[in-house]
Amino acid sequence: MTACAIEPSAGHEDGDEDEEGSRPAGCTLTADGAYGARLASAGDSWFPERWTLDGHEPYAVPLPRNQPEEPGTEVQPMGDGRVLIHRVVAGRHAFALLYPTGPGTGELPLGAVECRDETARLRLLPPAPGGERAYALAVGPRTTSVWLVAGGAFGPERLAELPGRCSGGVWLDRAARLLALDRETGGRVKTVVVDLECGEVSPLLQIAAESDDRLLLADHDSGLLIVRSDAPSPGQGRLGWGVLGSTLPVRFPECLRVRDCSVTPFAIQPGQVLTPEGCAVALRVDGPGGSWVGVWRPAERRVHHLRAPEGWLAGTGLWTPEGVLRLPYATQAVPCGVARVSPPPAAVPEYGVATAPLPEPEPAAPPAEHSVQPAEHSVQPAEASAQPAEPPAPSAPRPVPLQEAPLGRLVTN
């Protein structure tokens, strides 16, 4: 499966693009792709809609309440088919589960979160693996908090608080314990990992001291990571890739730079346990002529550009392990559909082309023991903050921080 960083649904108050320059997806899918949820419209009214995608034919179930929802309302599907809704009511963030009840819609209130700072923003994190719990990120002027908002025993619960303003959100394990966040401190953005069981924070992506580094996607099977950083081009974010647990540098393929277009990765092909460089990555490409789909593999030096289906819920899709891309779409004739796209097969790698090493599991150890020896002539990472002398050893493997190769000899495959 693919864990991804997403932003609020269409109609969010912050506009059409998030702070990383990516466009929000038109629909949110569970981690296994069984359900989807979006805020649909009927004229000037907005209402939640659940999509069931794991059967022979997809179908949508509207979940309207007594009054229309606000345009910026967030919705997220749960693993059991219910839909989590996040509303802002009188300055408080209220959460509830919606479910169909014959001709109507049932609602189970879960509680509310009131941010201590009026300027703080709270949004849902991407769906967690398993689909039993849901999380939210509250970003204040100086600190960021991670909240469990669905699936807990006693309503919303704050799990962790860390200094700095965080964005993004990528799950690194199937237990929904390790969460990667892009944290801004000292004017720079670096990706860190938060252990939600103990609140421990450790570095993950620190390419160069003066670069802004963000994690966009992570695949649990292969360990493939897709990042965005301005390390190779100061002031201009570029897409790159690495492998979780690898000590090789992050690479920034030239083919992922599409002229006059923004490129946003949204899905990684699962099931490629021993070949991260062979994973197909789905891209949303937005240009002057509209939006379409791109497919790229780390082992190749090109992007395959494919026409998106009419009514595509742009930025939404899911790979099958066999390499078929499933793209949800909605039109007047087909209000709930899934197009199946088979991109060109992977090309045979050229002899001598460098590929990433196979991911190796990291043993459980305190963060102080996690270090990465830079490759020859590589750029040193920013110095990590001091850790306690003897912190409790987590039971989950800790990610190894990723670094960058010398920028003058940039690998572009």
Buried (B, 14 or more C-beta within 10 A) or exposed (E): BBBBBBBBBBBBEEEEBBBBEBBBBBBBBBBBBBBBBBBBBEEEEBBBBBBBBEEEEBEBBEBBBEEBBEBBBBBBBBBEBBBBBBBBEEEEBBBBBBBBEEEEBBBEEBBBBBBEEEEBBBBBBBBBBBBEBBBBBBBBEEBBBBBBBBBBEEBBBEBBBBEBBBBBBBBBBBBBBBBBBBBBBEEBBBBBBBBBBBEBBBBBBBBBEEBBBBBBBBBBBBBBBBBBBBBBBEEEBBBBBBBBBBBBBBBBBEBBBBEEBBBBBBBBBBBBEEBBBBBBBBBBBBEEEEBBBBBBBBBBBEBBEBEBBEBBBBBBBBBBEEBBBBBBBBEEEBBBBBBEBEBEEBEEBEEEEEBBEBBBEBEEEBBBEBEBEBBEEBBEBBEBEEBEEEEEEBEBBBBBBBBBBBBEEBBEB
